[in-house]
């Protein structure tokens, strides 16, 4: 069974990323403001972590998406990592609802890897999908696991509120370095998977981001003022949390 889930996760992640690249990115690009005045006046469906760079159907900003070979290699690596995570998730999931939550989280974060890498945007739609997914599992848990359902729901609510408050403070302290898209995404992820999962995901995401930033600074490919998308590192942090079985 674990092997089947492993294959399914690999296929799902590649499918989500491919659909995002082919269909969702052009849609987001058309809706994004492209000037400073438009950025300040905009209030659309996406939260912008920094000044957005509108993409186009003809080309992409990031090298990985712009280069066909690089894109195929990246998708293959992501599929392999996701398949590994899917195997670990199936090995340690205690209930089908838990497996559903982990699968949904991986798929939504796979979409965010692309949108944040390309446009520095985390769409509100992704956070809403996570919240909606948890609402579905709450109903299922009260039907199938009546004794544990209340405790699981309480855990989710605590994760949502505590994550939201902590990340809002971090956003203020960093003066927008942590965007509102990141705040809403991580809070929704906490509501979906619980306080333990979101804490470890956040820790691993920041650690991996710090290591990547240090490497880019030392290689002089980035400067201190340059923004680095957090979305891919949240996806990696979430995967590492699954692999270590601390969901």
C-alpha positions in Angstrom: 0.0 0.0 0.0 2.8 2.4 0.8 4.3 1.9 -2.7 1.0 2.8 -4.3 0.8 6.0 -2.2 4.4 6.7 -3.1 3.6 6.5 -6.9 0.4 8.5 -6.4 2.2 11.3 -4.7 4.9 11.5 -7.3 2.3 11.6 -10.1 0.1 14.1 -8.3 2.9 16.6 -7.6 4.1 16.5 -11.2 0.5 17.0 -12.4 -0.1 19.9 -10.0 3.2 21.6 -10.9 2.6 21.1 -14.7 -0.9 22.5 -14.5 0.3 25.4 -12.5 3.0 26.2 -15.1 0.8 25.8 -18.1 -2.5 27.3 -16.9 -2.4 29.0 -13.5 0.8 31.1 -14.0 -0.6 32.9 -17.1 -3.8 33.6 -15.2 -2.0 35.0 -12.2 0.3 37.1 -14.4 -2.6 38.8 -16.1 -4.1 39.7 -12.7 -0.9 41.0 -11.1 -0.1 44.7 -11.0 3.1 45.7 -12.8 3.8 49.2 -11.6 4.5 50.6 -8.1 1.3 52.7 -8.2 -0.8 49.6 -9.2 0.8 47.5 -6.5 -0.2 50.0 -3.8 -3.7 50.3 -5.2 -4.3 46.6 -5.9 -6.4 44.3 -3.7 -6.8 41.2 -5.7 -6.7 37.4 -5.2 -3.0 37.2 -4.4 -0.7 38.4 -1.7 2.6 39.8 -3.0 5.7 39.2 -0.9 7.7 41.8 -2.8 7.2 43.9 -5.9 5.6 41.5 -8.4 7.1 40.8 -11.8 4.3 39.8 -14.2 5.1 36.8 -16.2 3.8 35.9 -19.7 2.9 32.8 -21.6 6.0 33.1 -23.8 8.6 33.1 -21.0 9.3 32.9 -17.3 11.5 34.9 -15.0 13.1 32.0 -13.1 15.8 30.0 -15.0 14.4 26.6 -14.0 11.0 27.4 -15.6 12.5 29.2 -18.5 14.8 26.4 -19.5 13.0 23.3 -20.8 15.6 20.8 -19.7 15.9 22.5 -16.3 12.1 22.3 -16.0 12.1 18.6 -16.7 14.9 17.9 -14.3 13.2 20.0 -11.6 9.9 18.1 -12.0 11.7 14.8 -11.9 13.5 15.7 -8.7 10.3 17.0 -7.2 8.5 13.8 -8.2 11.2 11.7 -6.6 11.1 13.7 -3.3 7.3 13.6 -3.2 7.2 9.9 -3.9 9.6 9.4 -1.0 7.4 11.5 1.3 4.3 9.6 0.1 5.9 6.3 1.1 6.8 7.7 4.5 3.4 9.2 5.0 1.6 5.9 4.1 3.9 4.0 6.5 3.0 6.2 9.5 -0.5 7.5 8.8 -2.9 6.3 11.4 -6.1 7.0 9.6 -7.3 7.7 6.0 -8.2 11.3 7.1 -4.6 11.9 8.2 -3.4 10.6 4.8 -5.8 12.9 3.0 -4.6 15.9 5.0 -1.0 15.2 4.2 -1.7 14.5 0.5 -3.7 17.8 0.2 -0.9 19.7 1.9 1.7 18.3 -0.4 -0.4 19.1 -3.5 -1.2 22.7 -2.5 2.4 23.4 -1.5 3.5 22.0 -4.9 1.5 24.7 -6.6 2.9 27.4 -4.4 6.5 26.3 -5.2 5.8 27.4 -8.8 3.9 30.6 -8.1 6.3 31.9 -5.5 9.4 30.9 -7.4 8.1 32.6 -10.6 6.0 35.6 -9.4 6.8 35.9 -5.7 3.1 35.3 -5.0 1.2 33.0 -2.7 -2.4 33.0 -3.9 -5.2 33.2 -1.4 -6.9 30.4 -3.2 -4.3 27.9 -2.0 -4.9 28.9 1.7 -8.7 28.5 1.1 -8.2 25.0 -0.3 -6.3 24.0 2.8 -9.0 25.4 5.0 -11.7 23.7 3.0 -9.9 20.4 3.1 -9.7 20.6 6.9 -13.5 21.4 7.0 -14.2 18.2 5.1 -12.0 16.1 7.4 -13.6 17.6 10.5 -17.0 16.2 9.3 -15.4 12.8 8.5 -13.7 12.7 11.9 -16.9 13.4 13.7 -18.6 10.5 11.8 -15.8 7.9 12.0 -13.7 8.9 15.1 -16.2 10.5 17.5 -14.0 10.0 20.6 -11.0 11.8 19.1 -12.7 14.3 16.8 -13.1 17.1 19.4 -9.4 16.9 20.4 -8.3 16.9 16.8 -10.4 19.9 16.1 -9.1 21.8 19.1 -5.6 21.0 18.0 -6.3 22.5 14.6 -7.9 25.7 16.0 -4.9 26.2 18.4 -2.5 25.7 15.5 -4.4 28.2 13.4 -4.6 30.9 16.1 -1.1 30.5 17.5 0.5 30.4 14.0 -1.4 33.4 12.9 -0.4 35.5 15.9 3.2 34.4 15.8 3.6 35.0 12.1 1.9 38.4 12.2 4.4 39.4 14.8 7.3 38.1 12.7 5.9 39.9 9.7 5.9 43.2 11.6 9.4 42.6 13.0 10.8 41.8 9.6 8.9 44.8 8.1 7.2 42.7 5.5 10.1 40.3 4.9 7.6 37.6 5.8 4.7 38.4 3.5 1.0 38.1 4.3 0.8 35.3 1.8 3.2 33.3 3.9 1.3 34.1 7.0 -2.0 33.0 5.7 -0.5 29.9 4.0 1.3 28.6 7.2 -1.7 29.4 9.4 -4.0 27.4 7.0 -1.4 24.6 6.9 -1.5 24.6 10.7 -5.3 24.3 10.7 -5.1 21.4 8.3 -2.3 19.4 9.9 -2.1 20.6 13.5 0.3 22.5 15.8 3.1 19.9 15.8 3.3 19.7 12.0 3.3 23.5 11.4 5.9 24.2 14.0 8.4 21.7 12.5 7.5 22.7 8.9 8.2 26.4 9.9 11.5 25.5 11.6 12.8 23.4 8.7 11.6 26.0 6.1 13.5 28.8 7.8 16.6 26.7 8.4 16.7 25.6 4.7 16.0 29.2 3.6 18.8 30.5 5.8 21.3 27.9 4.4 20.3 28.7 0.8 20.6 32.4 1.4 24.0 32.0 3.0 25.2 30.0 0.0 23.8 32.5 -2.5 25.4 35.4 -0.6 28.8 33.7 -0.4 28.6 32.9 -4.1 27.6 36.5 -4.7 24.6 35.5 -6.7 22.4 37.4 -4.3 22.7 40.5 -2.2 21.2 41.2 1.3 18.5 43.4 -0.2 17.4 40.7 -2.6 14.2 38.8 -1.7 14.1 35.0 -1.7 10.8 33.2 -2.1 9.8 31.2 1.0 7.3 28.9 -0.8 9.8 26.3 -2.1 11.3 26.0 1.4 7.9 25.6 3.0 7.3 22.7 0.6 10.7 21.2 1.5 10.2 21.8 5.2 6.8 20.1 5.0 8.4 17.1 3.2 11.2 16.8 5.8 8.6 16.8 8.5 6.8 13.9 6.9 10.0 12.0 6.3 10.9 12.4 10.0 7.4 11.2 10.9 6.7 14.2 13.1 3.4 15.2 11.6 
